[in-house]
Structure formats: structure tokens, C-alpha cells
């Protein structure tokens, strides 16, 4: 596995975490895309595991955006 790249079961678990956190925050993919500066289509592909791999940096960016969203409520 390449350093800093998430694949396989790790990607599936991470996708489920992102989707669950987004639902719990009550935000849609478009809002998450805006606050994370990652395209809505990429977020949709991540959540549906329709990617072979993704960088850990992108996952960190999305999770940070979700965590920041949490502190706003």
C-alpha cells in the first residue's frame, strides 16, 4: 500500500464514518463539499465506496470540516 493512501476495507470504514458523521450533523453533500473544499461528486464517490483509493490528506480535510461543523451547533 502506498504511504498516505487509503484503500480496501479501510476505505469502506472511513466512508461509513464520513457518511454517519454527515448525517448526524444534518448536512448534505453539497454543504460538506463547500466547507471542505472537496467536490460534491468526490464526496458522493467516497461515501459510496466508488473509489479504489483516496489520500489520507483528503480524508483528514473532510473529517476536519465535519468536526468544525459540529462545534458550530
mmCIF file of the N, C-alpha and C atoms, coordinates in Angstrom:
data_MODEL
# 
_entry.id   MODEL 
# 
loop_
_atom_site.group_PDB 
_atom_site.id 
_atom_site.type_symbol 
_atom_site.label_atom_id 
_atom_site.label_alt_id 
_atom_site.label_comp_id 
_atom_site.label_asym_id 
_atom_site.label_entity_id 
_atom_site.label_seq_id 
_atom_site.pdbx_PDB_ins_code 
_atom_site.Cartn_x 
_atom_site.Cartn_y 
_atom_site.Cartn_z 
_atom_site.occupancy 
_atom_site.B_iso_or_equiv 
_atom_site.pdbx_formal_charge 
_atom_site.auth_seq_id 
_atom_site.auth_comp_id 
_atom_site.auth_asym_id 
_atom_site.auth_atom_id 
_atom_site.pdbx_PDB_model_num 
ATOM 1   N N  . UNK A 1 1  ? 0.837   -1.183 0.000  1.00 0.00 ? 1  UNK A N  1 
ATOM 2   C CA . UNK A 1 1  ? 0.000   0.000  0.000  1.00 0.00 ? 1  UNK A CA 1 
ATOM 3   C C  . UNK A 1 1  ? 0.879   1.243  0.000  1.00 0.00 ? 1  UNK A C  1 
ATOM 4   N N  . UNK A 1 2  ? 0.470   2.233  -0.789 1.00 0.00 ? 2  UNK A N  1 
ATOM 5   C CA . UNK A 1 2  ? 1.212   3.482  -0.842 1.00 0.00 ? 2  UNK A CA 1 
ATOM 6   C C  . UNK A 1 2  ? 1.029   4.254  0.463  1.00 0.00 ? 2  UNK A C  1 
ATOM 7   N N  . UNK A 1 3  ? 2.068   4.964  0.848  1.00 0.00 ? 3  UNK A N  1 
ATOM 8   C CA . UNK A 1 3  ? 2.005   5.759  2.067  1.00 0.00 ? 3  UNK A CA 1 
ATOM 9   C C  . UNK A 1 3  ? 0.995   6.889  1.892  1.00 0.00 ? 3  UNK A C  1 
ATOM 10  N N  . UNK A 1 4  ? 0.121   7.055  2.889  1.00 0.00 ? 4  UNK A N  1 
ATOM 11  C CA . UNK A 1 4  ? -0.857  8.127  2.841  1.00 0.00 ? 4  UNK A CA 1 
ATOM 12  C C  . UNK A 1 4  ? -2.044  7.858  1.943  1.00 0.00 ? 4  UNK A C  1 
ATOM 13  N N  . UNK A 1 5  ? -2.209  6.617  1.497  1.00 0.00 ? 5  UNK A N  1 
ATOM 14  C CA . UNK A 1 5  ? -3.318  6.240  0.624  1.00 0.00 ? 5  UNK A CA 1 
ATOM 15  C C  . UNK A 1 5  ? -4.193  5.227  1.363  1.00 0.00 ? 5  UNK A C  1 
ATOM 16  N N  . UNK A 1 6  ? -5.490  5.448  1.316  1.00 0.00 ? 6  UNK A N  1 
ATOM 17  C CA . UNK A 1 6  ? -6.443  4.560  1.982  1.00 0.00 ? 6  UNK A CA 1 
ATOM 18  C C  . UNK A 1 6  ? -7.147  3.734  0.911  1.00 0.00 ? 6  UNK A C  1 
ATOM 19  N N  . UNK A 1 7  ? -7.189  2.419  1.122  1.00 0.00 ? 7  UNK A N  1 
ATOM 20  C CA . UNK A 1 7  ? -7.814  1.505  0.169  1.00 0.00 ? 7  UNK A CA 1 
ATOM 21  C C  . UNK A 1 7  ? -8.587  0.425  0.919  1.00 0.00 ? 7  UNK A C  1 
ATOM 22  N N  . UNK A 1 8  ? -9.290  -0.401 0.169  1.00 0.00 ? 8  UNK A N  1 
ATOM 23  C CA . UNK A 1 8  ? -9.922  -1.600 0.695  1.00 0.00 ? 8  UNK A CA 1 
ATOM 24  C C  . UNK A 1 8  ? -10.875 -1.366 1.854  1.00 0.00 ? 8  UNK A C  1 
ATOM 25  N N  . UNK A 1 9  ? -10.769 -2.233 2.847  1.00 0.00 ? 9  UNK A N  1 
ATOM 26  C CA . UNK A 1 9  ? -11.680 -2.192 3.995  1.00 0.00 ? 9  UNK A CA 1 
ATOM 27  C C  . UNK A 1 9  ? -11.520 -0.895 4.778  1.00 0.00 ? 9  UNK A C  1 
ATOM 28  N N  . UNK A 1 10 ? -10.315 -0.370 4.821  1.00 0.00 ? 10 UNK A N  1 
ATOM 29  C CA . UNK A 1 10 ? -10.088 0.916  5.490  1.00 0.00 ? 10 UNK A CA 1 
ATOM 30  C C  . UNK A 1 10 ? -10.888 2.025  4.813  1.00 0.00 ? 10 UNK A C  1 
ATOM 31  N N  . UNK A 1 11 ? -10.921 2.010  3.492  1.00 0.00 ? 11 UNK A N  1 
ATOM 32  C CA . UNK A 1 11 ? -11.684 2.998  2.746  1.00 0.00 ? 11 UNK A CA 1 
ATOM 33  C C  . UNK A 1 11 ? -13.174 2.838  3.035  1.00 0.00 ? 11 UNK A C  1 
ATOM 34  N N  . UNK A 1 12 ? -13.647 1.605  3.075  1.00 0.00 ? 12 UNK A N  1 
ATOM 35  C CA . UNK A 1 12 ? -15.063 1.349  3.354  1.00 0.00 ? 12 UNK A CA 1 
ATOM 36  C C  . UNK A 1 12 ? -15.442 1.840  4.758  1.00 0.00 ? 12 UNK A C  1 
ATOM 37  N N  . UNK A 1 13 ? -14.607 1.557  5.733  1.00 0.00 ? 13 UNK A N  1 
ATOM 38  C CA . UNK A 1 13 ? -14.869 2.001  7.102  1.00 0.00 ? 13 UNK A CA 1 
ATOM 39  C C  . UNK A 1 13 ? -14.842 3.519  7.204  1.00 0.00 ? 13 UNK A C  1 
ATOM 40  N N  . UNK A 1 14 ? -13.902 4.139  6.530  1.00 0.00 ? 14 UNK A N  1 
ATOM 41  C CA . UNK A 1 14 ? -13.785 5.596  6.542  1.00 0.00 ? 14 UNK A CA 1 
ATOM 42  C C  . UNK A 1 14 ? -14.990 6.220  5.851  1.00 0.00 ? 14 UNK A C  1 
ATOM 43  N N  . UNK A 1 15 ? -15.424 5.636  4.742  1.00 0.00 ? 15 UNK A N  1 
ATOM 44  C CA . UNK A 1 15 ? -16.598 6.141  4.024  1.00 0.00 ? 15 UNK A CA 1 
ATOM 45  C C  . UNK A 1 15 ? -17.832 6.092  4.910  1.00 0.00 ? 15 UNK A C  1 
ATOM 46  N N  . UNK A 1 16 ? -18.001 4.994  5.632  1.00 0.00 ? 16 UNK A N  1 
ATOM 47  C CA . UNK A 1 16 ? -19.142 4.869  6.541  1.00 0.00 ? 16 UNK A CA 1 
ATOM 48  C C  . UNK A 1 16 ? -19.077 5.896  7.660  1.00 0.00 ? 16 UNK A C  1 
ATOM 49  N N  . UNK A 1 17 ? -17.892 6.148  8.178  1.00 0.00 ? 17 UNK A N  1 
ATOM 50  C CA . UNK A 1 17 ? -17.705 7.151  9.218  1.00 0.00 ? 17 UNK A CA 1 
ATOM 51  C C  . UNK A 1 17 ? -18.089 8.545  8.708  1.00 0.00 ? 17 UNK A C  1 
ATOM 52  N N  . UNK A 1 18 ? -17.625 8.889  7.534  1.00 0.00 ? 18 UNK A N  1 
ATOM 53  C CA . UNK A 1 18 ? -17.931 10.204 6.954  1.00 0.00 ? 18 UNK A CA 1 
ATOM 54  C C  . UNK A 1 18 ? -19.432 10.358 6.754  1.00 0.00 ? 18 UNK A C  1 
ATOM 55  N N  . UNK A 1 19 ? -20.044 9.354  6.182  1.00 0.00 ? 19 UNK A N  1 
ATOM 56  C CA . UNK A 1 19 ? -21.484 9.406  5.921  1.00 0.00 ? 19 UNK A CA 1 
ATOM 57  C C  . UNK A 1 19 ? -22.273 9.543  7.221  1.00 0.00 ? 19 UNK A C  1 
ATOM 58  N N  . UNK A 1 20 ? -21.905 8.747  8.221  1.00 0.00 ? 20 UNK A N  1 
ATOM 59  C CA . UNK A 1 20 ? -22.583 8.784  9.521  1.00 0.00 ? 20 UNK A CA 1 
ATOM 60  C C  . UNK A 1 20 ? -22.425 10.157 10.185 1.00 0.00 ? 20 UNK A C  1 
ATOM 61  N N  . UNK A 1 21 ? -21.196 10.681 10.172 1.00 0.00 ? 21 UNK A N  1 
ATOM 62  C CA . UNK A 1 21 ? -20.957 11.999 10.777 1.00 0.00 ? 21 UNK A CA 1 
ATOM 63  C C  . UNK A 1 21 ? -21.744 13.080 10.033 1.00 0.00 ? 21 UNK A C  1 
ATOM 64  N N  . UNK A 1 22 ? -21.791 12.998 8.722  1.00 0.00 ? 22 UNK A N  1 
ATOM 65  C CA . UNK A 1 22 ? -22.522 13.996 7.939  1.00 0.00 ? 22 UNK A CA 1 
ATOM 66  C C  . UNK A 1 22 ? -24.010 13.943 8.263  1.00 0.00 ? 22 UNK A C  1 
ATOM 67  N N  . UNK A 1 23 ? -24.575 12.740 8.313  1.00 0.00 ? 23 UNK A N  1 
ATOM 68  C CA . UNK A 1 23 ? -25.986 12.594 8.670  1.00 0.00 ? 23 UNK A CA 1 
ATOM 69  C C  . UNK A 1 23 ? -26.248 13.126 10.077 1.00 0.00 ? 23 UNK A C  1 
ATOM 70  N N  . UNK A 1 24 ? -25.370 12.785 11.012 1.00 0.00 ? 24 UNK A N  1 
ATOM 71  C CA . UNK A 1 24 ? -25.542 13.243 12.395 1.00 0.00 ? 24 UNK A CA 1 
ATOM 72  C C  . UNK A 1 24 ? -25.477 14.757 12.517 1.00 0.00 ? 24 UNK A C  1 
ATOM 73  N N  . UNK A 1 25 ? -24.725 15.408 11.638 1.00 0.00 ? 25 UNK A N  1 
ATOM 74  C CA . UNK A 1 25 ? -24.618 16.867 11.646 1.00 0.00 ? 25 UNK A CA 1 
ATOM 75  C C  . UNK A 1 25 ? -25.796 17.512 10.918 1.00 0.00 ? 25 UNK A C  1 
ATOM 76  N N  . UNK A 1 26 ? -26.543 16.686 10.180 1.00 0.00 ? 26 UNK A N  1 
ATOM 77  C CA . UNK A 1 26 ? -27.693 17.201 9.454  1.00 0.00 ? 26 UNK A CA 1 
ATOM 78  C C  . UNK A 1 26 ? -27.316 18.057 8.254  1.00 0.00 ? 26 UNK A C  1 
ATOM 79  N N  . UNK A 1 27 ? -26.200 17.711 7.613  1.00 0.00 ? 27 UNK A N  1 
ATOM 80  C CA . UNK A 1 27 ? -25.792 18.468 6.432  1.00 0.00 ? 27 UNK A CA 1 
ATOM 81  C C  . UNK A 1 27 ? -25.781 17.557 5.205  1.00 0.00 ? 27 UNK A C  1 
ATOM 82  N N  . UNK A 1 28 ? -25.975 18.162 4.060  1.00 0.00 ? 28 UNK A N  1 
ATOM 83  C CA . UNK A 1 28 ? -25.966 17.379 2.827  1.00 0.00 ? 28 UNK A CA 1 
ATOM 84  C C  . UNK A 1 28 ? -24.561 17.382 2.213  1.00 0.00 ? 28 UNK A C  1 
ATOM 85  N N  . UNK A 1 29 ? -24.414 16.617 1.145  1.00 0.00 ? 29 UNK A N  1 
ATOM 86  C CA . UNK A 1 29 ? -23.103 16.505 0.493  1.00 0.00 ? 29 UNK A CA 1 
ATOM 87  C C  . UNK A 1 29 ? -22.640 17.842 -0.065 1.00 0.00 ? 29 UNK A C  1 
ATOM 88  N N  . UNK A 1 30 ? -23.571 18.638 -0.568 1.00 0.00 ? 30 UNK A N  1 
ATOM 89  C CA . UNK A 1 30 ? -23.210 19.937 -1.133 1.00 0.00 ? 30 UNK A CA 1 
ATOM 90  C C  . UNK A 1 30 ? -22.607 20.849 -0.060 1.00 0.00 ? 30 UNK A C  1 
ATOM 91  N N  . UNK A 1 31 ? -23.192 20.856 1.111  1.00 0.00 ? 31 UNK A N  1 
ATOM 92  C CA . UNK A 1 31 ? -22.663 21.671 2.210  1.00 0.00 ? 31 UNK A CA 1 
ATOM 93  C C  . UNK A 1 31 ? -21.293 21.167 2.639  1.00 0.00 ? 31 UNK A C  1 
ATOM 94  N N  . UNK A 1 32 ? -21.162 19.850 2.763  1.00 0.00 ? 32 UNK A N  1 
ATOM 95  C CA . UNK A 1 32 ? -19.863 19.281 3.131  1.00 0.00 ? 32 UNK A CA 1 
ATOM 96  C C  . UNK A 1 32 ? -18.817 19.632 2.076  1.00 0.00 ? 32 UNK A C  1 
ATOM 97  N N  . UNK A 1 33 ? -19.196 19.585 0.827  1.00 0.00 ? 33 UNK A N  1 
ATOM 98  C CA . UNK A 1 33 ? -18.266 19.942 -0.250 1.00 0.00 ? 33 UNK A CA 1 
ATOM 99  C C  . UNK A 1 33 ? -17.802 21.389 -0.096 1.00 0.00 ? 33 UNK A C  1 
ATOM 100 N N  . UNK A 1 34 ? -18.736 22.262 0.209  1.00 0.00 ? 34 UNK A N  1 
ATOM 101 C CA . UNK A 1 34 ? -18.389 23.676 0.354  1.00 0.00 ? 34 UNK A CA 1 
ATOM 102 C C  . UNK A 1 34 ? -17.455 23.914 1.538  1.00 0.00 ? 34 UNK A C  1 
ATOM 103 N N  . UNK A 1 35 ? -17.746 23.297 2.685  1.00 0.00 ? 35 UNK A N  1 
ATOM 104 C CA . UNK A 1 35 ? -16.919 23.568 3.866  1.00 0.00 ? 35 UNK A CA 1 
ATOM 105 C C  . UNK A 1 35 ? -15.582 22.829 3.840  1.00 0.00 ? 35 UNK A C  1 
ATOM 106 N N  . UNK A 1 36 ? -15.506 21.757 3.053  1.00 0.00 ? 36 UNK A N  1 
ATOM 107 C CA . UNK A 1 36 ? -14.248 21.003 2.977  1.00 0.00 ? 36 UNK A CA 1 
ATOM 108 C C  . UNK A 1 36 ? -13.422 21.358 1.747  1.00 0.00 ? 36 UNK A C  1 
ATOM 109 N N  . UNK A 1 37 ? -14.037 22.066 0.805  1.00 0.00 ? 37 UNK A N  1 
ATOM 110 C CA . UNK A 1 37 ? -13.393 22.427 -0.467 1.00 0.00 ? 37 UNK A CA 1 
ATOM 111 C C  . UNK A 1 37 ? -13.002 21.186 -1.273 1.00 0.00 ? 37 UNK A C  1 
ATOM 112 N N  . UNK A 1 38 ? -13.848 20.161 -1.172 1.00 0.00 ? 38 UNK A N  1 
ATOM 113 C CA . UNK A 1 38 ? -13.706 18.942 -1.970 1.00 0.00 ? 38 UNK A CA 1 
ATOM 114 C C  . UNK A 1 38 ? -15.023 18.791 -2.731 1.00 0.00 ? 38 UNK A C  1 
ATOM 115 N N  . UNK A 1 39 ? -14.953 18.450 -3.992 1.00 0.00 ? 39 UNK A N  1 
ATOM 116 C CA . UNK A 1 39 ? -16.161 18.438 -4.824 1.00 0.00 ? 39 UNK A CA 1 
ATOM 117 C C  . UNK A 1 39 ? -17.239 17.507 -4.268 1.00 0.00 ? 39 UNK A C  1 
ATOM 118 N N  . UNK A 1 40 ? -18.491 17.890 -4.529 1.00 0.00 ? 40 UNK A N  1 
ATOM 119 C CA . UNK A 1 40 ? -19.614 17.068 -4.085 1.00 0.00 ? 40 UNK A CA 1 
ATOM 120 C C  . UNK A 1 40 ? -19.566 15.697 -4.742 1.00 0.00 ? 40 UNK A C  1 
ATOM 121 N N  . UNK A 1 41 ? -19.165 15.656 -5.994 1.00 0.00 ? 41 UNK A N  1 
ATOM 122 C CA . UNK A 1 41 ? -19.109 14.357 -6.681 1.00 0.00 ? 41 UNK A CA 1 
ATOM 123 C C  . UNK A 1 41 ? -18.063 13.446 -6.041 1.00 0.00 ? 41 UNK A C  1 
ATOM 124 N N  . UNK A 1 42 ? -16.958 14.009 -5.593 1.00 0.00 ? 42 UNK A N  1 
ATOM 125 C CA . UNK A 1 42 ? -15.933 13.186 -4.937 1.00 0.00 ? 42 UNK A CA 1 
ATOM 126 C C  . UNK A 1 42 ? -16.439 12.696 -3.587 1.00 0.00 ? 42 UNK A C  1 
ATOM 127 N N  . UNK A 1 43 ? -17.135 13.552 -2.853 1.00 0.00 ? 43 UNK A N  1 
ATOM 128 C CA . UNK A 1 43 ? -17.706 13.127 -1.574 1.00 0.00 ? 43 UNK A CA 1 
ATOM 129 C C  . UNK A 1 43 ? -18.712 12.010 -1.799 1.00 0.00 ? 43 UNK A C  1 
ATOM 130 N N  . UNK A 1 44 ? -19.537 12.129 -2.828 1.00 0.00 ? 44 UNK A N  1 
ATOM 131 C CA . UNK A 1 44 ? -20.505 11.078 -3.156 1.00 0.00 ? 44 UNK A CA 1 
ATOM 132 C C  . UNK A 1 44 ? -19.785 9.773  -3.485 1.00 0.00 ? 44 UNK A C  1 
ATOM 133 N N  . UNK A 1 45 ? -18.700 9.860  -4.254 1.00 0.00 ? 45 UNK A N  1 
ATOM 134 C CA . UNK A 1 45 ? -17.942 8.649  -4.607 1.00 0.00 ? 45 UNK A CA 1 
ATOM 135 C C  . UNK A 1 45 ? -17.278 8.040  -3.371 1.00 0.00 ? 45 UNK A C  1 
ATOM 136 N N  . UNK A 1 46 ? -16.800 8.879  -2.469 1.00 0.00 ? 46 UNK A N  1 
ATOM 137 C CA . UNK A 1 46 ? -16.195 8.367  -1.231 1.00 0.00 ? 46 UNK A CA 1 
ATOM 138 C C  . UNK A 1 46 ? -17.257 7.638  -0.414 1.00 0.00 ? 46 UNK A C  1 
ATOM 139 N N  . UNK A 1 47 ? -18.397 8.292  -0.195 1.00 0.00 ? 47 UNK A N  1 
ATOM 140 C CA . UNK A 1 47 ? -19.449 7.702  0.638  1.00 0.00 ? 47 UNK A CA 1 
ATOM 141 C C  . UNK A 1 47 ? -20.002 6.407  0.059  1.00 0.00 ? 47 UNK A C  1 
ATOM 142 N N  . UNK A 1 48 ? -19.985 6.275  -1.252 1.00 0.00 ? 48 UNK A N  1 
ATOM 143 C CA . UNK A 1 48 ? -20.499 5.050  -1.877 1.00 0.00 ? 48 UNK A CA 1 
ATOM 144 C C  . UNK A 1 48 ? -19.384 4.039  -2.163 1.00 0.00 ? 48 UNK A C  1 
ATOM 145 N N  . UNK A 1 49 ? -18.176 4.356  -1.708 1.00 0.00 ? 49 UNK A N  1 
ATOM 146 C CA . UNK A 1 49 ? -17.001 3.496  -1.944 1.00 0.00 ? 49 UNK A CA 1 
ATOM 147 C C  . UNK A 1 49 ? -16.785 3.259  -3.431 1.00 0.00 ? 49 UNK A C  1 
ATOM 148 N N  . UNK A 1 50 ? -17.055 4.263  -4.213 1.00 0.00 ? 50 UNK A N  1 
ATOM 149 C CA . UNK A 1 50 ? -16.886 4.170  -5.650 1.00 0.00 ? 50 UNK A CA 1 
ATOM 150 C C  . UNK A 1 50 ? -15.522 4.731  -6.072 1.00 0.00 ? 50 UNK A C  1 
ATOM 151 N N  . UNK A 1 51 ? -14.524 4.479  -5.236 1.00 0.00 ? 51 UNK A N  1 
ATOM 152 C CA . UNK A 1 51 ? -13.138 4.859  -5.497 1.00 0.00 ? 51 UNK A CA 1 
ATOM 153 C C  . UNK A 1 51 ? -12.264 3.663  -5.158 1.00 0.00 ? 51 UNK A C  1 
ATOM 154 N N  . UNK A 1 52 ? -11.162 3.538  -5.828 1.00 0.00 ? 52 UNK A N  1 
ATOM 155 C CA . UNK A 1 52 ? -10.220 2.476  -5.489 1.00 0.00 ? 52 UNK A CA 1 
ATOM 156 C C  . UNK A 1 52 ? -9.295  2.895  -4.359 1.00 0.00 ? 52 UNK A C  1 
ATOM 157 N N  . UNK A 1 53 ? -9.038  4.216  -4.295 1.00 0.00 ? 53 UNK A N  1 
ATOM 158 C CA . UNK A 1 53 ? -8.162  4.732  -3.243 1.00 0.00 ? 53 UNK A CA 1 
ATOM 159 C C  . UNK A 1 53 ? -8.403  6.220  -3.084 1.00 0.00 ? 53 UNK A C  1 
ATOM 160 N N  . UNK A 1 54 ? -7.989  6.732  -1.933 1.00 0.00 ? 54 UNK A N  1 
ATOM 161 C CA . UNK A 1 54 ? -8.088  8.156  -1.656 1.00 0.00 ? 54 UNK A CA 1 
ATOM 162 C C  . UNK A 1 54 ? -6.944  8.522  -0.725 1.00 0.00 ? 54 UNK A C  1 
ATOM 163 N N  . UNK A 1 55 ? -6.513  9.747  -0.809 1.00 0.00 ? 55 UNK A N  1 
ATOM 164 C CA . UNK A 1 55 ? -5.400  10.159 0.046  1.00 0.00 ? 55 UNK A CA 1 
ATOM 165 C C  . UNK A 1 55 ? -5.881  10.396 1.474  1.00 0.00 ? 55 UNK A C  1 
ATOM 166 N N  . UNK A 1 56 ? -5.016  10.090 2.404  1.00 0.00 ? 56 UNK A N  1 
ATOM 167 C CA . UNK A 1 56 ? -5.304  10.335 3.814  1.00 0.00 ? 56 UNK A CA 1 
ATOM 168 C C  . UNK A 1 56 ? -5.512  11.827 4.051  1.00 0.00 ? 56 UNK A C  1 
ATOM 169 N N  . UNK A 1 57 ? -4.834  12.653 3.275  1.00 0.00 ? 57 UNK A N  1 
ATOM 170 C CA . UNK A 1 57 ? -4.973  14.106 3.406  1.00 0.00 ? 57 UNK A CA 1 
ATOM 171 C C  . UNK A 1 57 ? -6.398  14.553 3.076  1.00 0.00 ? 57 UNK A C  1 
ATOM 172 N N  . UNK A 1 58 ? -6.982  13.982 2.029  1.00 0.00 ? 58 UNK A N  1 
ATOM 173 C CA . UNK A 1 58 ? -8.358  14.341 1.674  1.00 0.00 ? 58 UNK A CA 1 
ATOM 174 C C  . UNK A 1 58 ? -9.335  13.891 2.756  1.00 0.00 ? 58 UNK A C  1 
ATOM 175 N N  . UNK A 1 59 ? -9.125  12.707 3.295  1.00 0.00 ? 59 UNK A N  1 
ATOM 176 C CA . UNK A 1 59 ? -9.981  12.215 4.377  1.00 0.00 ? 59 UNK A CA 1 
ATOM 177 C C  . UNK A 1 59 ? -9.857  13.118 5.595  1.00 0.00 ? 59 UNK A C  1 
ATOM 178 N N  . UNK A 1 60 ? -8.647  13.490 5.922  1.00 0.00 ? 60 UNK A N  1 
ATOM 179 C CA . UNK A 1 60 ? -8.424  14.380 7.060  1.00 0.00 ? 60 UNK A CA 1 
ATOM 180 C C  . UNK A 1 60 ? -9.127  15.724 6.846  1.00 0.00 ? 60 UNK A C  1 
ATOM 181 N N  . UNK A 1 61 ? -9.066  16.251 5.639  1.00 0.00 ? 61 UNK A N  1 
ATOM 182 C CA . UNK A 1 61 ? -9.728  17.511 5.316  1.00 0.00 ? 61 UNK A CA 1 
ATOM 183 C C  . UNK A 1 61 ? -11.240 17.403 5.531  1.00 0.00 ? 61 UNK A C  1 
ATOM 184 N N  . UNK A 1 62 ? -11.828 16.319 5.050  1.00 0.00 ? 62 UNK A N  1 
ATOM 185 C CA . UNK A 1 62 ? -13.272 16.110 5.199  1.00 0.00 ? 62 UNK A CA 1 
ATOM 186 C C  . UNK A 1 62 ? -13.649 15.963 6.665  1.00 0.00 ? 62 UNK A C  1 
ATOM 187 N N  . UNK A 1 63 ? -12.903 15.135 7.396  1.00 0.00 ? 63 UNK A N  1 
ATOM 188 C CA . UNK A 1 63 ? -13.205 14.932 8.819  1.00 0.00 ? 63 UNK A CA 1 
ATOM 189 C C  . UNK A 1 63 ? -13.018 16.210 9.622  1.00 0.00 ? 63 UNK A C  1 
ATOM 190 N N  . UNK A 1 64 ? -12.010 16.984 9.305  1.00 0.00 ? 64 UNK A N  1 
ATOM 191 C CA . UNK A 1 64 ? -11.822 18.271 9.983  1.00 0.00 ? 64 UNK A CA 1 
ATOM 192 C C  . UNK A 1 64 ? -12.993 19.206 9.716  1.00 0.00 ? 64 UNK A C  1 
ATOM 193 N N  . UNK A 1 65 ? -13.476 19.213 8.483  1.00 0.00 ? 65 UNK A N  1 
ATOM 194 C CA . UNK A 1 65 ? -14.637 20.052 8.146  1.00 0.00 ? 65 UNK A CA 1 
ATOM 195 C C  . UNK A 1 65 ? -15.871 19.588 8.916  1.00 0.00 ? 65 UNK A C  1 
ATOM 196 N N  . UNK A 1 66 ? -16.064 18.288 9.028  1.00 0.00 ? 66 UNK A N  1 
ATOM 197 C CA . UNK A 1 66 ? -17.192 17.769 9.796  1.00 0.00 ? 66 UNK A CA 1 
ATOM 198 C C  . UNK A 1 66 ? -17.062 18.102 11.274 1.00 0.00 ? 66 UNK A C  1 
ATOM 199 N N  . UNK A 1 67 ? -15.866 18.002 11.811 1.00 0.00 ? 67 UNK A N  1 
ATOM 200 C CA . UNK A 1 67 ? -15.656 18.332 13.219 1.00 0.00 ? 67 UNK A CA 1 
ATOM 201 C C  . UNK A 1 67 ? -15.858 19.817 13.470 1.00 0.00 ? 67 UNK A C  1 
ATOM 202 N N  . UNK A 1 68 ? -15.432 20.652 12.547 1.00 0.00 ? 68 UNK A N  1 
ATOM 203 C CA . UNK A 1 68 ? -15.629 22.094 12.671 1.00 0.00 ? 68 UNK A CA 1 
ATOM 204 C C  . UNK A 1 68 ? -17.136 22.393 12.630 1.00 0.00 ? 68 UNK A C  1 
ATOM 205 N N  . UNK A 1 69 ? -17.851 21.694 11.771 1.00 0.00 ? 69 UNK A N  1 
ATOM 206 C CA . UNK A 1 69 ? -19.300 21.872 11.665 1.00 0.00 ? 69 UNK A CA 1 
ATOM 207 C C  . UNK A 1 69 ? -19.957 21.523 12.989 1.00 0.00 ? 69 UNK A C  1 
ATOM 208 N N  . UNK A 1 70 ? -19.465 20.496 13.668 1.00 0.00 ? 70 UNK A N  1 
ATOM 209 C CA . UNK A 1 70 ? -20.031 20.060 14.937 1.00 0.00 ? 70 UNK A CA 1 
ATOM 210 C C  . UNK A 1 70 ? -19.922 21.153 15.995 1.00 0.00 ? 70 UNK A C  1 
ATOM 211 N N  . UNK A 1 71 ? -18.812 21.870 16.011 1.00 0.00 ? 71 UNK A N  1 
ATOM 212 C CA . UNK A 1 71 ? -18.613 22.878 17.042 1.00 0.00 ? 71 UNK A CA 1 
ATOM 213 C C  . UNK A 1 71 ? -19.453 24.121 16.807 1.00 0.00 ? 71 UNK A C  1 
ATOM 214 N N  . UNK A 1 72 ? -20.057 24.254 15.650 1.00 0.00 ? 72 UNK A N  1 
ATOM 215 C CA . UNK A 1 72 ? -20.903 25.422 15.356 1.00 0.00 ? 72 UNK A CA 1 
ATOM 216 C C  . UNK A 1 72 ? -22.277 25.300 15.983 1.00 0.00 ? 72 UNK A C  1 
ATOM 217 N N  . UNK A 1 73 ? -22.668 24.096 16.433 1.00 0.00 ? 73 UNK A N  1 
ATOM 218 C CA . UNK A 1 73 ? -24.016 23.897 16.988 1.00 0.00 ? 73 UNK A CA 1 
ATOM 219 C C  . UNK A 1 73 ? -23.997 23.943 18.486 1.00 0.00 ? 73 UNK A C  1 
# 
